Amino acid sequence: MPAKKGKEYIEGLKKANNNIYIHGERVEDVTEHPAFKNVIKSMANLYDLQYEKPEKMLYTSPTTGDKVGMTFLQPRTVDDLIKRREAMQEWARTSGGMMGRSPDYLNAEVMAMGVNNSLFAEGNPQFADNARNYYEFARENDISLTHTLIHPQVNRAKAQHQQKDANVALHLVEERPDGIIVDGIRLLATQGGITDEILVFPSTVKKAGELDDPYSLAFAIPNNTPGLKFISRESFDYGKSEWDHPLGARFEEGDAIVSFENVFVPWERVFVCGNSSVCNRTFKETNAVVHMAHQVVAKNIVKTEFVLGVALSMMDVIGIDGFQHVQDKGSEIMLTLETMKSHLYRAEHNAKLDQSGTMTPDFEALDAARNWYPRVYPRLSEIIRILGASGLMGIPTEKDFNHEEIGPIIHRGLQGKNLEGYERVQLFRLAWDMTLSAFGSRQTHYEYYFFGDPIRMGMTYFDQYDKEPFKQYIQDFLKKTSSVNASN
């Protein structure tokens, strides 16, 4: 099958009738439910964009000859890597980078594990074939994916097998001739209610030991599999107009707890079964983390461009762009943008072929970027709030402007240097929705924990960093100093 269109994506969700709960009730039709229908339209637009810009968004499948999504591409050259990234950024620009789990994120993971599949054969030779076959299945059917990585936060001081209720987390119940039975809870599936299938994988940062083997699982199943439930958090799409909530009314992805109630997974969909060693090495040895990080950095560059555009527009519209402290804050955003672009350039142009023949970005550059951006994004959000000041507090709604009596008052009273009140407030509502609304607050929290706890991430980064050359540099320097003194 060729790449899907938006209509096919929506029809697929209707037909699947995934088992989704929100606000205390089961969702009958996710495509019409107020909490999901608008973001589903935004997702549909992504698929339609593939056909609006086929030269950027599609390529010819190596197995079927159909036109498939560029974001599934196995890059074999630096040019391929750049082409795939440009397709990713086309998608990101539709939301200003505010949809962190657009399909390309997991398309990159599926590709990496599909072509670098030998690790999975340690558990069972079939598992390597499963990974390769699943990549081709997802690519040829343009499957949209959610994923879940982490166990419930019951007692973070203990390993999973040490928990008081050790069976609350997703675990292996039974191996059968035709597949496995799994049961338990997993967190935190972004877009859980609006995708075709779910990838269950181990944590990217939390290592497991042999006693955690029953929890060491990786597989993919349709979201309408019997026994599978998505329990979605409160929606931040409050049913307001896109003028009032320009981001939340279109790009509220949602996050869900995932319940597996004795769910059957056929063997052909299993990648890891009861093997903590393979789970611990999956993301690194398949290079999945590299290709996922490539998508994230590309997306975050677009997001930073969006933040900068909002900041500069706010400065201009209320005439604060000449103040020194305002320019300094604008420079902070600009420096963040250019630093991220430099990381991306280095990652792409230092890319090398891996053992599968996949052109793989320089992970050192991407690793630095993915560790740094979560620490700086809260500051970017803060800058927008500082620039808007009280202007982000008293922002009328679209209905206020349409009111016969008060509309003219606020249209005049809230004018800017070069915009009338209606247009100025529209800009400030965008800034508010990006930073201060429930949607905006979730964005800041989401970016901070994107790959996991930034402190744990930093510890891992520190431990894995090659420190010896720098220590040797100092030793050599001091030796030369000592020899000079001795000769004198």
N, C-alpha and C positions, 0 to 999 in steps of 0.2 A: 504494500500500500504506500502511496506517496504521503508526504507530510500532510497533517490534518489542517483543516480550516476551522475558524471559530465556531461555525454552526455544528460541525461534527464533534467538536469538543463538548459543546453544551448538550447535544443529543446523547452523547456517551454518558454524561453524568445523569441525565434523566433516566436512561435505560438501566444504569447500574443500581440506582436507588440505594446508595451506600447508607449504612446504619449510623446516622449522625444524630447527636443530641446537643441541644443548646437551650439555655434559659429554661431548663426543666422539662423539655418536651422533645419528642422525636421529630425530626425534620421529614416531612412527606415528600417535598420536591425542593432539593437544594438550589435549583436554578431559579426558583421563584421566591425563596425565603428572603425576608428583608436583611438578614444578617450576611447573606452570601451572594445574592443576585448581582450586586454591583461589582464586586471583585471578580465574579465569574465573567461578566462582560469585559472587564479589563484583561483577563486572561485570554478570552476569545479574541480580543484585539491583537494580542501577541501572535496568535496563530495566523490571523488574517494578514498580519504584517509580513509573514513569510512569503506570501504571494504578491503583496504589493511591492516588495523589494527582493524578488527571487535571486537576482545576481549577487546579493549580499547574504541572503538568509537560507538559501537552498543549495544543495550539491547533489551529484548523481551517486546513488547507492552503489557500492562496489559489488553487491550480490544480486540486486534485482533490477538495477538500471532506473529505478524510480527516483524522483526528486525528493530528498529527505532533508530534515532540518540541519542546517550548518552547525548548530550547537552540539550535535552528536559526532562531529567530524573527528576522526583519528588523525591528528596532524603529523605529517611526515617531513615537513620542512618548516623553516621559520615563517615563510610566507603563509603556509597553512595555519600556523599558530595565530598569526595576525588576522587572517581572514575569519577564523573562528571567534577571536576576541572582538572584532568589529561587529559581528552579528550579535554577540552578547550585549555590546553597548547600544546597538540599535534598540534592543528590547528594554534596556535599562533607561534609556532616554524617555520612553513613554510614561514613566512614573517618577522621573527625577531620581532614580535609584532607590525608591522607597519600597519596592517589592523585592525583599531580600531573597525570597525563595521562588523566583521566577524559574521556569522549567530548566533553563540552561545550567543551573547550579548542580542538579543531580544528573543531568545528561552527561556532564563532564565526569562525574564519579562513575557512572555506569560504563562509559567508554573506557576509563582507565582500568577498572577491575576486569572488564571484558577482554582486553587485549593483554594485560599482565596477569594472567590467571593461574600461573603455575603454583603459586603459594597455596591456593585452595586445594590442590591435588594432594597435599600432605595429609589432609583429613580423609579424602576419598578422591580417586582420579575423576570420578563423575562430576565432582564439584567444580573442577576447572572447566570442564565442558559446559556446565550449567552457567557459569559466569560469562563465557563467550557467547553462548546461545541467548542469554538474557539481553546482552548488549544489542545483538542483532534484532531481537524481538522488539525491544524498546525503540530502537532507531526506525525500524521499518513500519511500526505502528504509531510512532510519535506519541509514546506513552507519557502522560504527565505523572510525576511522582512526588509523594511526600516521604519523609523518613523519620525514624526515631532512633536515638542513640543512647539515652540515659535511663537509669532506673529511678524509681520514686525516691525523694529525699527523706528517707525515714531516719536513718542515723548515719550521717556522713563520716563519723569517726570509725566505723566498722566496715569490713569487707562485706560483700553481698551475702556470702554464706554464713556470716556471723549475725545477721539481723534477727531480731526477736521473731518476726514473721518472715522467714526467709523465702516463702513462696509467694509473697506479694509481688515480687519482681518477675518479669517474663522469664520463664525457665522451660527446660525440656521436660516433658511428662513421659513420653513414650516414643520409641522408635518402632515403626511398623514396616512390613515389606514394601508398602507403597508410599511411605512418607513418615513424617513426624507429627506429634501432637505437642502443642505449646500452650502455656497458660500463664496469666499474670498481667502486670501493668507496665507500660513504658511511657516516658515523656520524650519530647514535647513536639508533637507533629505539627509544624507550621503548614498551612494549606491542607490539613488533614481532611477537611470536608469537601474539598473542591478538586481533587485529583483522582486519577485512575487507579493507581497502585501505591503500595507502601514498601519501602526498603527498610528492613530491620538490620542494623549494623551495630558493632561495638562502639563504645566511646572512643573519640579521637585522642583523649588525653588520660583517661583513668585506666590503668593497667589491671589485669586480673591474674590470679594464680590458679593452680590446678584445682583447688577446692571450689573455684568459681566456674568450672567447666559446664555445669548444668545451665548457666546463664550466658554461656559463650556461643552466641548464635548469630547467623546472618542468613537472610532469605528475603524473597520478594513475593508478595501475593496481591491479588486484586483487592480493592478496598471494600468490595461487597462480599468477601469471603464469610461464610457462616461463622458466627461467634466473635466476629471482629466489630468493635464499637469505637466510634470517635466521640469523645465528650468534650465539646468545644467550650472555651472560656467565653465570658461576656463579649459580645460584639462591640467594637468601637465605631461601627457604622451606625449612627443614630437615626438614619432615615432622613437626614437633612439634605438640603440641596447641595450640588457641587460648588455653588458659589459660597455657601456658608462653610462647608467642609471640603475644600478642593482636593484633599488627599484621602481623608478618612472615608469619604463617600465613594471612593473609587478603588482604593488600594489596600483596604483592610484585609490582610491575609488570613487572620485568625490563627490560633494555636490550640492544639487539642491533646488531652490525655487519651492514650490508646489502651483499650482493654481487649485482651485476648482470652476468650473463654473456651478452653480446650479446642483451639483452632487447629485444623488439619493443614499441613503444608506438604505438598507432593515433593518427592525427592528431586525432581528436575528443577525445583525452585529453591533448593537449599545450596548455600555456598560454604557455610561453616556450621558444624554441628558438634557442640560439646568439646571445643578445642580452644582453650584460652591462649595458647601460644600463637596460633594462627590469628586469632582476634587481635592480639596485641600488636601484631606486625602488619595487619591488613592495609591500613591507610598509607603507611610508609612504603612497604615493599611493592604495592601495586601502583605507586605514584598517584593514587587517587587524591591524596591531600594536596599534591602539587597542582593538579589540574583544577581542583575545587578552589584552591587559593587564587589561581589565575583568574577564574571567573569573579571571585569576590573583590580582588583588587581592581579589576576592570569596572565592576559595578560601582565600587566606592569612589573611583575617579569621577564617574558621572554624577554620583551623589554630591560630591564636593563641588563640582561645577554648578550644580543646582543650588546648593547653599550659598555659594559665592554670588550667583545671579540674584538671589533674593536679597542678600546683604547689600549689594551695590545698588539695587533698585530702591531699597528702603532709604539708603543714604541720600540718594538723588532726590527722592520725592519729598523729603522733609528738610532738605538743605543742610545736612550735617556732614557732607563729604569733605568739607574744608577743615574740619577740626582734627587736631593732631591725634588725639586718642582714638578717634573714629578710623582714621587712616591706618593707625597701628593695628587695630582689630581686623580691618580688611586685609592687611598684609599677612596676618596670621592664617587666614583662610587661604590666601594665595600661596603661601609657603607650604601649607599642607597639600594643596593641589599639585604643586610642582614637584614636591617630594614623592608623592604617590606616583606621578607620571614617570619620574626617574626610576623608581623601583620597577615599574612595569617594563620600561624600556630595557633595563638591564636584564630582567627575567627573560624577556623574549629574545633579545639579541645574544645572550649567553646560553641559549637553549642547546641541548644536546640530545641525540638519539639514545633512547634507553634500550633494554634488551629485547623489547618487542618491536623495535623500529619506530616507536612513537617519539616525535619531537617534543621534548619535555622541558618546560621552562626552568630557569635557574632558581632552585628553591630557596637559596640563601636570600635572594632579593625579596621573594614573595613572603618568606617567613618573617623577615624584618617588618614588612608592610602589614602583615596580618596581626602581628603583635603590637604594632604601634598605633594603628588606626583606632582600635577600641579605646585606647587611652586618650586620644585627641578628639574623637567625635563629640563627647560630652561638652568639650570646650567650644566646638563650632556651634552647637545648639545654644550654649550660654551666650555667645557673641550675638546671635540673632535676637535673643531676649533682651540683652543690654541695649542694642541699637533701637529696638522697638520701644523700650521703656514703657511708660504708661499708655502709649498708643496701642499696646497689645492687650490692654485691660478693657478699655471702653470701645469695643468694636461691635457696631450694630449688625443686624442680620439683613439678608436680602429683603425680607418682608417689611422691615423698618423703612428701607428706602422706597418701597412700593406704596407705603401708606400715604394717603392724600395729604394729611395734615403734617406729620412729622418728617416725611421724606425730604421735602425741600429744605427743612431746617438742618438736618444732618448732612445733606448733600453740600450745603454751603459751609457749615461749621466744621466739617472734617476734611476740607480740601487740603491739598498739599502744595508744594512749590510749583509743580507743573502738572498736577492731576486734580480733577474734581473729586469731591468727597466719595462718590460711588466707586471710582477706580482706585482711589487711595486705600479705602477700606478693604476692597477686594484683595489688594496686595498684602495688607496687614493680616487679613484672615488666612492667607497662605502661610505667612510667617508663623502665625499662631498655631495653625494646624500641624506645622512641621516641628514645633518645639514644645508647646504648652498644652495642647489638647491631649486627650487620652491616647489618640493615635500617635502624636508627637512624642509623648513621654515613653510610649512603648518603643518607638524608633531608637531613642537614646539608650534605653535599657537593652534592647535587642542587639545593637551594635557593640555594646560593652561586653556582652556575653556570647558574641557570635560563634566563636570557636571554643568557648568554655571559659572558665574562670581566668581572667587575665593574669592573676598572680601565679596560679599553677602553670599557665602558659609561659609566663616569664621565667619561672624556675626551670621548666623543660628547655626553654631556649638557652638559658645560661648553662645548664648541664651539657647540652649538646654542642655548644659553640666551641670551635677549635681555639683554645686559649694558649696553647703551647708556643706558637710563633711569637706572641707578644711578650710572654715571660722570657723567652730566649733573647729577644731583642734587648730587653733591659739587662740581662746577664752579660750579653756581649758588650753593651755600652759601658757597664761598670768595669768590666775586665780591661777595656781599653783605657779607661780613666786611671785604673790602678797601675797599668804598665807605663803610662806617661809619667806619673808621679815617681815611680821607681827609677826611671831613667834620669830624672832630674836630681 
